[in-house]
Amino acid sequence: MTSREQHDRMANAIRFLSMDAVEKAQSGHPGLPMGCADIATVLFTRFLKYDPKAPHWADRDRFILSAGHGSMLLYSLLHLTGYEDMTIDQIKHFRQLGSKTAGHPEYGHATGIETTTGPLGQGLANSVGFALGERIMNAAFGNDLVDHYTYVLAGDGCLMEGVSQEAIALAGHLKLNKLIVFWDNNNISIDGPVSLADNTDQVARFQASGWNASHIDGTDPEAIAYAIEAARHSDKPTMIACKTTIGFGAPTKAGTNKAHGSPLGADEIAGARKFFNWDSPPFEIPADILDAWRTAGKAGVKARTDWEGRLAKADAKLKAEFERRLAGKLPSNFDAVIADYKKKLSADKPKVATRKSSEMALEVINGAVPETIGGSADLTGSNNTKTSQTKNITPDDYGQRYVHYGIREHGMAAAINGLTLHGGLIAYGGTFMCFSDYARPSMRLSSLMGIRSIFVMTHDSIGLGEDGPTHQPVEHLAALRAIPNHNVFRPADAVETAECWQIALESEKTPSTLALTRQNLPTVRTEFSPENLSSQGAYELAAASGEAAVTIFATGSEVEIALGARDLLEKHGHPTRVVSVPCFELFDKQSDDYRKKTIGNAPIKMAIEAGIRQGWDHLIGSDGIFIGMTGFGASGTIEQLYPHFGITAEAAAKAAEARLHSK
Ligand SMILES: Cc1ncc(C[n+]2csc(CCOP(=O)(O)OP(=O)(O)O)c2C)c(N)n1
């Protein structure tokens, strides 16, 4: 049992590493680590199940620093407990280019960082996915293999962000009782006291959302331990409101916004050294304290080796399946299943909307890949995200595969990231593409982290019709394509949809968005090809009858229009080829040769897409013809809207001919 004095000195090690690292970097946030050091010390020395020597151990407890600006708290903990990659040198290079100690914690930079945080509220919202993932995996593999907690440290900022309400409502509804959130209740944010902008009774708010919540003194180790113990035996998620002082120990800046986000300065740090009676120079931890921390970091070895013993003894099939899923590998027959399905589609030639094609592909995929977890933000019937295999996950049955996220696009996308990061699961969720704006902050983070989150965005253009311009995406394809490391797929028919799903599932380090139509589309890939043509990003779908005078590039629903324009142009004696472009990002990755060949040398290049032009010039050139949208859509039938906005085969053919005649 740690004495109070020992506890204090261990907590002070976090405080000094943090304030000294921020001082050296002349940048960063010392206030949070100084205020929350007691909470972190109690958690990491008495409760958290982890092993720094096996940081990826599947059944570890997860710790998520949602208030990512307090990154030095996490880096200090990782160093002190003995994560090998978090050396003192890394701490000394806090925030420097190339170090693992980035400004905010970044997934993949150092072990022990479970998710990228910094945009406030995201970590808290991810944690719903982590905690749900634990329950789902527990239902599939049992207590022997999956039984861990998810702990979160969130600040006032996390709780003020709107996404926090989506997250806590969902967690409360799903009764994620192994989710435990510490709120750093220090009354301070950047502008000053929180009361400048907020007077919410947070405890009442969490309680109203189905959580346990109570106030404690966040500097009293016994109160913290007591609250964690109670939370671990609760049947609801728990929020512990921890009263703390930002920058605790800084003589004049403690308790003020001056301790939030800038170096304390030499005088304040000297004062803090006096206050805590800490005479070690910067970056030196007294040997007995480092020992105590390293000992705490070894406490999980037994739990980890016991767990490994249970895994070794588990039923061989169960063990193999668990290991496959944790490794993120698809079942070995996956490619064959998709190939068979594509063969059938090319023979059947269905005329269905790509949202329906997506459902048909998912019916095949969900049958073959048991780790997919579907969902929608209250648009299940429209997004076509549910299949025969995916029954509802409820607090009484986590052994199912479908989440009704409610009307919470942002919370859904963040939870999808959490499910993905948890491991063992492939999560997808749907909404209308226009509302990708509501989910975008989390979609961006999935790209930054390089994880396999999948976003199903249906109703992808004016083609949705009567709901009108509030619901018709116009700039969204361009906006999503602007996110680095994000594959935006816009398949043209059922075959391409199956191919795009296949790529999305196989892309372990890149998230995907599937842009899907409401309206029916013919099958354009009528000949079976064993290769996944969509994986090239763009490919020639229809060749010209002679040397091409015109090349038309198109995506999704406009491929049919492009083929219609080609017929007209060919009839008028202008050899025309059509290139389907299901994914810009993948096309950009092809060899120069392939790209040149696919773009071709036709004197007239045209693109047809029912969105804005932005992004297309790199295929058609700035002098290319673009048939698409230049402003918002309108309310009307699809039959009215496409001609109204000039997106028809006739208009396209006319524009090409006008250009041909002017040459
Ligand atoms: C979405 C988002 N908006 C704004 C910021 C900038 N920001 C970083 S910390 C912070 C204040 C957070 O206050 P609090 O959570 O109370 O942290 P503390 O001051 O206690 O460290 C703000 C506005 C951010 N990181 N993320």
The ligand as an SDF file (V2000), in Angstrom:
LIG
                    3D

 26 27  0  0  0  0  0  0  0  0999 V2000
  -12.6730   21.3250  -30.6450 C   0  0  0  0  0  0  0  0  0  0  0  0
  -11.6630   22.1950  -29.9850 C   0  0  0  0  0  0  0  0  0  0  0  0
  -11.9170   23.5000  -29.8250 N   0  0  0  0  0  0  0  0  0  0  0  0
  -11.0040   24.3150  -29.2570 C   0  0  0  0  0  0  0  0  0  0  0  0
   -9.8100   23.8160  -28.8390 C   0  0  0  0  0  0  0  0  0  0  0  0
   -8.7440   24.7570  -28.2520 C   0  0  0  0  0  0  0  0  0  0  0  0
   -8.6370   24.5060  -26.8010 N   0  0  0  0  0  0  0  0  0  0  0  0
   -7.6870   23.7130  -26.3030 C   0  0  0  0  0  0  0  0  0  0  0  0
   -7.7990   23.5380  -24.6430 S   0  0  0  0  0  0  0  0  0  0  0  0
   -9.1250   24.5630  -24.5800 C   0  0  0  0  0  0  0  0  0  0  0  0
   -9.7750   24.8950  -23.2600 C   0  0  0  0  0  0  0  0  0  0  0  0
  -10.0950   23.6630  -22.5310 C   0  0  0  0  0  0  0  0  0  0  0  0
  -10.4860   23.9400  -21.2500 O   0  0  0  0  0  0  0  0  0  0  0  0
  -10.4740   22.7520  -20.2110 P   0  0  0  0  0  0  0  0  0  0  0  0
  -11.0090   21.5370  -20.7940 O   0  0  0  0  0  0  0  0  0  0  0  0
  -11.1440   23.2720  -18.9740 O   0  0  0  0  0  0  0  0  0  0  0  0
   -8.9370   22.5010  -19.9520 O   0  0  0  0  0  0  0  0  0  0  0  0
   -8.0290   23.1200  -18.8250 P   0  0  0  0  0  0  0  0  0  0  0  0
   -8.0230   24.6020  -19.0350 O   0  0  0  0  0  0  0  0  0  0  0  0
   -8.6260   22.7540  -17.5410 O   0  0  0  0  0  0  0  0  0  0  0  0
   -6.6900   22.5160  -19.0750 O   0  0  0  0  0  0  0  0  0  0  0  0
   -9.4660   25.0220  -25.8520 C   0  0  0  0  0  0  0  0  0  0  0  0
  -10.5860   25.9550  -26.1240 C   0  0  0  0  0  0  0  0  0  0  0  0
   -9.5740   22.4380  -29.0150 C   0  0  0  0  0  0  0  0  0  0  0  0
   -8.4370   21.8560  -28.6580 N   0  0  0  0  0  0  0  0  0  0  0  0
  -10.5250   21.6540  -29.5460 N   0  0  0  0  0  0  0  0  0  0  0  0
  1  2  1  0
  2  3  1  0
  2 26  2  0
  3  4  2  0
  4  5  1  0
  5  6  1  0
  5 24  2  0
  6  7  1  0
  7  8  2  0
  7 22  1  0
  8  9  1  0
  9 10  1  0
 10 11  1  0
 10 22  2  0
 11 12  1  0
 12 13  1  0
 13 14  1  0
 14 15  2  0
 14 16  1  0
 14 17  1  0
 17 18  1  0
 18 19  2  0
 18 20  1  0
 18 21  1  0
 22 23  1  0
 24 25  1  0
 24 26  1  0
M  CHG  1   7   1
M  END
$$$$
